[in-house]
Amino acid sequence: MLSKYLTDLADYYNNALGNDLTYQAITDAKNNHFQLLRVGWAEDRFYYGILMHFDIHPETGNIWVQQNNTERLIDEELEEYDIPKKHFVLGFRHASVRPHSKYAVM
């Protein structure tokens, strides 16, 4: 599910008009780590950055959103892949803030 989502995003960005960068979906299904990154040269500048990073907790199965450096509403997009919001933990938010969200706490 996360692999498919990130692969679909990478394909979308790689096929976008005017895009000189390469987008890669990095998946480690054995250890439950998933990333989308961009890399390459645009004019005289080198780009390398992790756009999204997810981990799946081995005990709860919750998806920890460690990073989202995009404007994409990933929770809404992943619902299309049958992943409800209650299975997301916003890892980049402090634990004291998580109970006030519509997402999982841990």
N, C-alpha and C positions, 0 to 999 in steps of 0.2 A: 503494500500500500504506500508507504513512504518512498520506497524506491521508485515506484511508478510515478508518483506525484513529482518527485525531483527530476526524474528523467523527462517527463512531459514538459516541465519548466525549462530544462536545459535545451531541449529541442526547440521550444518556442523562441527562446532568446537567441539561439544560434541561427535561426531562420529569419530573425527580424531584419528589416531593411536598415541599412546604415550601421550595422553592428560589426565592429572590427575585433571584438573580443571573443574568446571561447568560453562557453559555460559548460561546466562538468558536474555531473551528479556522482558523488562519491558515496558508495554504500558498503557498509560492513555489517551484513545481516547476521553473521555469527555473533558479533559483540554488540549488535543493536545501535550502531552509530551511523548517522546519515547527514550528508552535507551537500550544499550547492555552492560552487565557487565559480569565480570568473577570473580569467587569466589572459594576458596578452598585451600587445602594444597598440596604442591608439595615438597616432601622430608621434610625438617624442616622449610619451609617458608610458611607463610600464605599470600594469594593473595586476594585482593579485589580492583577492579578498574572499573571505567566506561570507556568503550572502545569507545562508540559512544553515542552522545546525540543530539536529534533533537527536535525542537518545531515547530508547525505550527501556524503562525500568524493568529489570528481570523479574521482580516479585509481583509488582502491581500491574505491569503491562501498560502503565500510563506513558504517554509521550511527553517527554520533557523538551520544551522549546528553549534551547540554550541561547539562540541568537536568531534574529530576523532583521537583517539590514536591508529590507525592501519595504515598499509601501503596500505589499500584498496582504490581504486579510486571510492569512493561512488557515485560521480556524474555520472560516466560512468555506474556503476552497476545499479543505480536507473533509468537510461534511459531505461533499459530492463523492468522496471515496469511502463513504459510510463510517467515518470516524467522528463520533460526537464530541462536543466541546468538553463534556465532563471527564474525558480521558486526557485532557491537556493539562500540563503543569507548566506555568510560566517560570522557568528556571532563572531567567534574567531579572525576575522581580524578587524582592526580599520576602522571606517566609512570612513576615508579619503582615504583608499586604495581600498575600494570596487568598485568605479567607473572604475578602471583600470582592472577589471576582466571580465570574460565572464558570470558572475553570476548576480543575481539581486542585486540592491543596498539596497533596503529596502522592 
